């Protein structure tokens, strides 16, 4: 494939916006934005200096690479809708949980271009620290996706559908669930009129140690010590929050199955 492919970006949400901007900054200009709503499509198109449309049939027929940065439950239907209009393009999605094979039903050339990161509209990713997980139906397209990922990032892995499904579960625990634990911590502190910033150094140290060593070896706290007295005390403090009591016990017993 050409080193400067004709790129179409489908989806103008968080991933689409950040990915489009990064591609442009590295000399890989997106030629067209397709999106369900005109406002977001036009906004991103202005940012990337390209054309846009809300009609699937307007997709560039000679597109080299079509990136589906859409919701997981829309990937298959969007691919099906695009099928008659750019049959020769390499079509990839950006999902961690969805098999690349869902695109194979509509396109001969299919794949996955998954940046393993949590994206927010108002926070710029540090692309050198984003893991890109790529895969495709042909060796040639795998090579192309790896080159693109290396050009806009640094950490590139070939990960198949089965591996990526497991990876996504691990990411939910490492990111979504841990962030929810921070949310619970903030809620508990708010009720005691204490600022969440008290937790900042502890969170930073916890993450730092987890990146340096096996998290299992770094585990601390009353559960790993088998400190039943402290656990019982915490359960009493949480008596007005039975939902948190349940979570506390589940986590504690998962850390140390020998707890009563």
N, C-alpha and C positions, 0 to 999 in steps of 0.2 A: 504494500500500500504506500501511497505517496507520503513523504515525510511531513508534508503540510496538508493533512486530509481535510476534506470538506465536511465540517461537523454540524450536525443538527442536535440541539438540546431540547428534549421534551420534558417540560416541567420547570416552573419558575419559583419553586419553593426554596427552602434553606440549602439543600444539597445542590440544586441546580444553580442557584445564585453564586455560591462559593466556588463550585467547580468551574462554572463559566468564567468567573473572574480570574481564577488561577490559570486556566488554559490560555486566556488572552495574555496574561502577564508573561507567559512563557512562549509567546509567538504562535500559539495554536488557536487561531481565531474561530469562534463559533459563528457560523454563517446565518443561522436561523434559530429562533425560539418558537416552539409550539407549546401552547398551554390552554387549559380549559377556559380561563377567564382572560379577558383582554387587558385589564388593568395591570396585573402582575406581568403578563407577557410583554407589554409595551415598556414597563418600567425596567425590566431586565434587558430588553433589547436596546434601550437607550444607553444603559450602562455598558453593554458589550459592543455597541455600535453595529447592530445587525438587524436583519429583517425579522418579522414576527407574524404569527397567525394563530387563530383559534380553531382553524379547520385542518383536520388531519390530511385531507387530500391536497393541501398546499405544500406538503413536505417536499423538499428539493429532490427531484427524481434521481439526480446524480450524486446524492449524498454518499460519502464514503463511510461515515460513522454516525450512527444515531444513538444517542445516549438517553435512555428512559429513566429520568430522575423523578419518578412518580411514586405514588403510594403502592405498597406491595399488592394490595387487592386490585389495582388498576393495571398492573404490568401486562398481564396476558391479554386483556381486552384492548389496550392501546396498541400492542404489537399486532393484534389481529386487524385493527382499524387501519394501521399503516401499511399492512402487507401488500395491497395492490399498487402502491405508489412509489415505493423505493425497494424493489425486490432484491437488488444486488448489494445493498448496504450491509455492513457489519452492525448489528443491533445488540446493544448491551444494556443491562439494567444496573442499578447501583445498590441493590438490596442485599442484606446479609442473610435474610431468612428465606428468600424465594429462590428455587432452583433456576439455573440458567436454561434448563430444558423447556421451561414454559414458553420461551421465545422461539425455540426450535419448531414449534407447531406452525409458526408463521414465516420464519426466515431460515434460509439455508445457512447463513452465517450468523451465529449467535454467540453471546458470551456474557461475562459479568465483569464489571469494573466497580468494585466495592471499596470505598474508603472507610476503614474502620475507625470512626470518630463520631463524637456527638457534636452536631452542628447547631449553632444559634445564629439568628440573623445579625445580632449586634456584636458578635465576637469573631474576630478573624482567626482562622485555624493556623497553627504553626505547621505548615505543610511538610517540613523536613521530619516531623515527628508523627506523621500520619501513616499508618500501615495500609498499603493498597493490596487488596486481594483480588487477583485476576484469574480468569479462566475463559476458554473459548472452545468452539467445536472443532477448530483446526489448529495445528501447530503454528502455522503462519500468523493467524490472528492472535494467538497467545503471545508470540514475539512482538507483534505490533502493540498490544496492550501493555506489555511489560516496558517497552521503550517509552510509551507515553507516561506511564506511572512514574518511571525513573526520572523523566524530564520535569514533571511537575511536583514530584515528591522526593523520597529517598528510600523508603522501606517498601520493598515489593516482594510479594509472595504469590506463587501459583497455588490456588486453593480450590479443590473441586466442590461439587454441590454438597456431598455428605460432610466433608470437613467444615465447610462454611456454615452449615446448619448447627453443628456443634459449637463452632466459634461464636455464632450469634447468641447462643444460650449463655456461654461463658461471659460474653460482653454484657448481657442483661444483668448478670450477677455483679460483675465488676463495676458497671456504670450505673444502670438504672436503679438497681436495688440498693447499692451503696449510697447513691444520692438520696434515695428515699429515707435511708437511715439518718442521713444528715438532717433531712426535713423533720423527722421525729425528734432528733436531738434539739433542733431549734424550737420546736413546739414545747418540749419539756422545760427548756430554759426560759422561754417566754412566760410560762406560767409561774416561774419563780422570779420573774423580773431580772433575769440575767441575760447578758448579750451573747449572741452566738459566736462573736469574735473570740470569746474565751476558748473555743474549740479549734480555732485556726492553726495554732502551732501543733496541736496534737494530730490534727488531720494531715498536716504537711509531713510530720514525722512518720506517721503510719504509712502514707503513700511512698515516702522516700525509702523506708525499709522494705516495703513490698517489691519495689523495683530493683533493689540490690540483692535480696535473698528470697528464698521460697517463703511465701506468705505463711505457710503452715508452721515453719520454724520460728516465725516472728510473732506468733499468736501470744497475746498476754490477756490478763483479765481474770475475774473470779471463776469463770467456767473452766478454763484450762487448768487453774490451780485446784479445782474441786472445792472452792470456798463456799460451802453451802450457807453459812451464816450470812455472808454478804448478799448472796442471791436471794435468800429469804427476806432480807431487809429491803432489797430493791423491789421485790414483789409487793411488799406492803406499801411502799411509796407509790406504786403504780395501781393501787386498788381502785382508784376512780377511772382507770383506763384499762378495762379488761381486754381490749383488743391488743394493747401494748404488752400486757402480761403474757398473752398467748405468744406473741412474737418473741418476747424475751426468753421464754422457756424453750421455744423451738430452736432459737439460735444457740442457747446455752447447751441444750442436749445434743445439738449437732456438733458443737465444738467438743463436748465431753459426754459421750453416751453413758458413762458410769454415774452421772448425776441422778439423784432420785426424782 
